């Protein structure tokens, strides 16, 4: 196992490396969803949610749906629908133990992202769930997020990665398929072809 040869062990060391804060980057953090954040969230089709359980184990989960799937209920509250998935429920189980949560809102072709942090709870309010219906399917539950912080994050990560620039994308030849990874990691006693067919049905028949 790799061990760092020059470990960094204090906030003072980090600050010495990074330099002083940019005043604008401190002042940009707000404690609610204003008009700019609301417009962004209502156009966003993809988010990444970070959560942590009582033991400190982290989880990061992607969620995607038609733009606007995350509902802005008021300037301090968001609602995120659940959809058919792998039934692990990592995020949901985590927030029941530790409500702290972080979300990154990503919009294709935009370099910047919006970051929101706060606390989360779970709900099955019929009226709210009905508003989140897609393709005639009502979600079974929603995650309610009480906003503590919200801010725009600059686009340098997207620029460096070339995420929205096809000419800069690397080849995907030789990467394992999802089916191959599942079979190998889980030591599954099922043929690769059968597993692949099941995953393809899952992606066409169990979206909602």
Buried (B, 14 or more C-beta within 10 A) or exposed (E): EEEEEEEEEEEEEEEEEEEEEEEEEEEEEBEBBEEEBBEBBEEBBBBBBBBBBEEEEEBEBEBEBEBEBBBBBEBBBBBBBBBEEEEEBBBBEBBBEBBBBBBBBBBEEBBBBBBBBBBBEBEEEEEBBEBBEBEEEEBEBBBBBEBBEBBBBEBEEBEEEEBBEEEEEEEEEEEEEEBEEBBEEEEEEEEBEEBBEEBEEBEEEEEB
